[in-house]
Amino acid sequence: MLHYRTDKVQEVKIYPVARAKAPTREVQGGQLSQGTDALHYVTFDPNTNTNGITADWANQAQPSTSQPGVQNLTINVTYPGITTPVQVPV
């Protein structure tokens, strides 16, 4: 009797974890030091592949220097092939 192995090799992608960068202090009415691009407010582990990862502001709420005080915002980080974004509070 012959036995055949039918093992399949499947590639598994592990994406880097997105974390909020340290908060910055901005001058009211001035320019944002990191701009409004959501990717400028998150960081990933060094030496990891971030190709295809996108980020946008949850509820279109971007940082602004027009209002004083702490702004609690959220960034949606989307990984390639994954439909549900990861929410990162910043």
Secondary structure, 3 states (H helix, E strand, C coil): CCCCCCCCCCCCCCCCCCEECCCCCCCCCCCCCCCCCHHHHEECCCCCCCCCCEEEEHHHCCCCCCCCCCCCCEEEEECCCCCCCEEEEC
